[in-house]
Amino acid sequence: MQSLLHLIILLMLLAIVVSLGSALYYLARGQGDSRKMVRALSIRVGLSLALFFLLMIAWYAGLIVPHGLEPH
């Protein structure tokens, strides 16, 4: 189960980077299609929020455990 969670997290991070690269491509083009750039950035924000909520749910369910945050 944990390896599946790690795979999902990595795939979501990769999709976020691809979406950001896509938005950079549309920005760097001479004519630049702002609708496509805004759509790519909106997808990136949505994926980032989904990843954040996935991490919070996994932490709440005990699938992942933070480390190094405990006070001494």
C-alpha positions, 0 to 999 in steps of 0.5 A, spaced: 500 500 500 505 504 501 509 503 495 502 505 491 502 511 495 509 513 493 508 512 486 501 516 486 505 522 489 511 521 484 506 521 478 502 527 481 509 531 482 511 529 475 504 531 472 505 538 476 512 539 473 509 537 466 503 542 467 508 548 469 513 546 463 507 547 458 505 553 461 512 556 460 512 553 453 506 557 451 508 563 455 515 563 451 512 562 444 512 569 440 504 569 439 503 566 446 496 563 447 494 566 454 488 561 454 492 555 454 497 558 459 492 559 464 489 552 463 495 549 464 496 553 470 489 552 473 491 544 472 497 545 476 494 549 481 488 543 482 493 538 482 497 541 487 491 542 491 489 534 490 496 532 492 496 536 498 489 533 500 492 526 499 498 527 503 493 530 509 489 524 508 495 519 508 497 522 514 491 522 518 490 515 516 497 513 518 500 511 512 505 516 512 509 519 518 512 525 519 519 525 522 524 530 525 518 535 527 518 532 534 520 537 540 526 535 544 
